Amino acid sequence: MGALTHRRYRGFNELQIEGSEIFKELPEQNVLFVSNHQTYFADVVAMFHVFNASLSGRVDSIKNIGYLWDPKLNLYYVAAKETMRAGLLARVLAYAGAITVERTWRAKGQDINRQVKMSDITNISRALEDGWVITFPQGTTKPFKPIRKGTAHIIRKYKPIVIPIVIDGFRRSFDKKGIRIKKRGILQSMVIKPPLDIDYENDSIDDIVSKLEYSIEQHSSFLKVIPQEELEAEEALNEKRRWEY
């Protein structure tokens, strides 16, 4: 899978990486990566490449896919159960390390309100005990949506090292699923930031949510940098391309 997807980040498009030297300094277990989300699959696949390349000594580069011969296997990502059951490819990708959870606020395109399943929390805790976990705390590919408090509860309870990641360019490069290449020659970016400073005992859930919003640059204040009309124009263009496709 890594060999098949490598050219999506170093070929058709180019992935600019910053801060990947931090991976060498992290422990083997109980590390939680939090990131904004732009496509269903392309984001997390890119992270698999960057993580493994860095651990093999390639700082801020995925040049030469030799790092795939000895991949980090205790690497997981949180994904909606509904998404990972939507088609054969999604089911195959689930075997790459998906921790499937039932969304509490949306299902089958409808807004809902249901309780968090304790088995989902247990599965995430087991993954943290075993290795590294990637999560997208907004639970959606739409920008500037609220951070779900479930991520903050997990952070406070299990006290992982929290590493923020900010990505960009994936929405312009790929379709919403992150499978079809929509446009070539796009500069994608991935910035890995230092661990969040969290007081696990005294920070409230709202405090942690606020820190997550700022760290992955999804707080409303960042809308000044990316005007709303620009986001709407981009979404309209994407919709037009989907219809043309």
ABEGO torsion letter per residue (X at the ends): XAAAAAAAABGABBBBBBGAAAAAABBABGBBBBBBBABAAAAAAAAAAAAAAAAAGBBGBABEAAAAABBBABBBBBBBAAAAABEAAAAAAAAAGBBBBBBAABBGGBBBBBBBBAAAAAAAAAAAAABBBBBBAAGBABBGBBBBAAAAAAAAAAGBBBBBBBBBGAAAABBAAGABBABBGBBBBBBBBBBBBBBAAABBAAAAAAAAAAAAGABAAAAAABBAAAAAAAAAAAAAAAAAX
